[in-house]
Amino acid sequence: MLEKLKEIEQEIMDELSPEVYVAKRLSLDLDRLSDDERGFYLTGYLEGLQRAILLFHENSSDNSYTINIDDIF
């Protein structure tokens, strides 16, 4: 599962230049976002989390949503 998440991370990183990533990361302050911007950001974040959970679930033999801390680190 961790390998699949790393692959997804790499695909996204390939889409962003380092300059854009750093600029957006530094400027991302959820408290300063408008309600619409905040909703857009949180929706994207939630989609990513749900996708990670789904991928983990598909690759898990125990059909559980419990994630072992060793699988994360």
Secondary structure by P-SEA (a helix, b strand, c coil): caaaaaaaaaaaaaaccaaaaaaaaaacccccccaaaaaaaaaaaaaaaaaaaaaaaaacccccccccccccc
